[in-house]
Amino acid sequence: MADSRRTAMGRPREFDLDEALESAMQVFWARGYEGASLTDLTGAMGITKTSMYAAFGNKEQLFRKAVERYGEGPASYATSALAEPTARAVAEAFLRGSARTTTLPGSPSGCLTVQGALATSAGSRPAHDMLVCWRNDVGVRLEERFQRAVADGDLPPDADPRRLARYIMTVGFGIAVQAANGLDRDDLDDIADTAMRTWPL
């Protein structure tokens, strides 16, 4: 297999793809889709616009790749929480993961998938829609996990998996908004503690 760091002509790239994508993710995380200009992105990535287009495609395609990286990295708590042994542990891991990820040292406060495309023009609508789909997918997987918990007897038979999933999603992403507003990790963990006091079991 050809080295992914080589161009189509076989010349080695003058930059590291992984590092460049990490830098782009941080810019989108801090400034959102519309707020991140091509100059901001290429400056942080240390490459020219021509190199960016060649390696990652246009701005929208770069954003998609950045969101994928975010989901597999900082926001991987949303997936790992589903593997917790009980529904309560799933919910708590999701909320604490949100509090941790949105206050990471050296990274922007808040959540890329919540704030990344809050204010979008018509031309930025695809980025907005992509983030909506990302968040909805997380909600669906939470609901399915809680459905299994009901079937296994881990949750009461009258528990509503969809309502619980929406509740945890709302609190989790609300934590992200509060992080962007300046609340620290301890404050956000307090919010998670309060939310878990209402858990069915």
C-alpha positions in Angstrom: 0.0 0.0 0.0 1.3 3.5 -0.9 2.4 5.7 2.0 -0.6 7.9 2.9 1.8 10.7 3.4 2.8 10.7 -0.2 1.1 12.8 -2.9 -0.5 11.2 -6.0 2.8 11.9 -7.9 4.8 9.9 -5.3 6.4 12.9 -3.6 6.4 12.8 0.2 4.1 15.4 1.8 5.8 18.2 3.6 3.4 17.9 6.6 1.9 15.3 8.8 -1.7 14.6 7.9 -2.6 13.6 11.4 -1.1 16.6 13.0 -2.7 18.9 10.4 -6.2 17.4 11.0 -5.7 17.7 14.8 -5.0 21.4 14.3 -8.0 21.9 12.1 -10.2 20.1 14.7 -9.0 22.5 17.4 -9.8 25.5 15.2 -13.3 24.3 14.4 -13.8 23.5 18.1 -12.8 27.0 19.1 -14.4 29.0 16.4 -17.2 26.9 14.9 -17.7 26.1 11.2 -18.5 29.6 10.0 -16.0 31.3 12.4 -13.1 29.3 11.1 -11.8 30.9 7.9 -9.5 29.1 5.5 -6.7 31.4 6.6 -7.3 30.4 10.2 -7.3 26.7 9.3 -4.3 26.7 7.0 -2.4 28.9 9.4 -3.0 26.5 12.3 -2.3 23.5 10.1 0.9 25.0 8.7 0.0 24.4 5.1 -1.1 26.3 2.0 -4.7 26.3 0.8 -3.6 24.2 -2.2 -2.2 21.6 0.1 -5.3 21.6 2.2 -7.6 21.0 -0.8 -5.3 18.3 -2.1 -5.1 16.5 1.2 -8.6 17.0 2.8 -10.9 18.4 0.1 -12.9 21.7 0.6 -13.7 23.3 4.0 -16.9 21.2 4.4 -15.0 18.0 3.8 -12.3 19.0 6.2 -15.0 19.8 8.8 -16.4 16.3 8.4 -13.0 14.7 8.9 -12.5 17.0 12.0 -15.8 16.0 13.5 -15.0 12.3 12.9 -11.7 12.8 14.7 -13.5 14.6 17.5 -15.9 11.7 17.9 -13.2 9.1 17.9 -11.0 11.1 20.3 -12.3 13.7 22.8 -15.9 12.8 22.4 -15.3 9.0 22.4 -16.9 9.0 25.9 -20.3 9.0 24.1 -19.5 5.5 22.7 -17.5 4.1 25.6 -20.3 5.0 28.0 -22.6 2.5 26.2 -20.4 -0.4 27.3 -20.9 0.3 31.0 -22.6 -2.7 32.8 -25.7 -0.8 34.0 -28.0 1.9 32.6 -27.2 4.1 35.6 -23.5 3.7 34.9 -24.1 4.5 31.2 -25.9 7.7 32.1 -23.3 8.8 34.6 -20.3 8.0 32.3 -22.0 10.0 29.6 -22.5 13.1 31.8 -19.1 12.9 33.4 -17.5 12.4 30.0 -19.2 15.5 28.8 -17.9 17.4 31.8 -14.4 16.1 31.3 -14.2 16.6 27.5 -15.6 20.2 27.6 -13.0 21.3 30.1 -9.9 19.6 28.7 -6.7 21.5 29.5 -5.2 22.9 26.3 -8.4 22.6 24.3 -11.4 24.9 23.8 -14.2 25.0 26.3 -17.5 23.4 25.3 -18.3 20.8 22.6 -17.4 21.0 19.0 -20.6 19.1 18.0 -22.9 21.5 20.0 -21.3 24.8 19.2 -19.7 24.0 15.8 -22.6 25.2 13.7 -25.0 27.0 16.0 -25.3 30.0 13.7 -25.1 29.0 10.0 -25.8 30.7 6.8 -27.5 28.9 3.9 -24.1 27.9 2.6 -23.1 26.4 5.9 -26.3 24.3 6.3 -24.6 21.0 5.4 -22.3 21.4 8.4 -25.2 22.2 10.6 -27.2 19.2 9.4 -24.2 16.9 9.8 -23.9 17.9 13.5 -27.6 17.4 14.0 -27.3 13.9 12.6 -24.2 13.2 14.8 -26.1 14.2 17.9 -29.2 12.3 16.9 -27.2 9.2 16.3 -25.8 9.4 19.8 -29.4 9.7 21.1 -30.6 6.7 19.2 -27.7 4.6 20.6 -28.5 5.7 24.1 -32.1 4.8 23.6 -31.2 1.4 22.3 -28.9 0.8 25.3 -31.7 1.7 27.7 -34.1 -0.5 25.9 -31.8 -3.4 26.5 -31.6 -2.4 30.2 -35.4 -2.6 30.4 -35.4 -6.1 28.7 -32.6 -7.2 31.1 -34.4 -6.0 34.2 -31.8 -3.4 34.9 -34.4 -0.6 34.5 -38.0 -0.8 35.7 -40.4 -2.3 33.1 -42.3 1.0 33.0 -39.1 3.1 32.3 -39.3 5.0 29.0 -35.9 4.5 27.2 -36.6 7.3 24.7 -37.4 9.8 27.5 -34.3 8.8 29.5 -32.1 9.1 26.4 -33.4 12.5 25.6 -33.0 13.6 29.2 -29.3 12.4 29.4 -28.6 14.0 26.0 -30.1 17.3 27.1 -28.2 17.4 30.3 -25.0 16.2 28.7 -25.0 18.8 25.9 -26.2 21.4 28.4 -23.1 20.7 30.4 -21.1 21.5 27.2 -22.9 24.9 26.9 -22.2 25.7 30.5 -18.5 24.8 30.0 -18.4 27.3 27.1 -19.9 29.8 29.5 -17.0 29.4 31.8 -18.1 26.8 34.4 -15.2 24.6 35.6 -15.0 20.8 35.9 -16.2 20.8 39.5 -19.2 22.9 38.7 -20.1 20.6 35.8 -19.7 17.5 37.9 -22.1 19.0 40.4 -24.7 19.3 37.5 -24.1 15.6 36.7 -24.6 14.7 40.4 -27.9 16.6 40.5 -29.1 14.9 37.3 -28.2 11.4 38.6 -30.3 12.0 41.8 -33.4 11.7 39.5 -32.3 8.4 38.0 -35.0 5.6 38.2 -32.9 3.2 40.2 
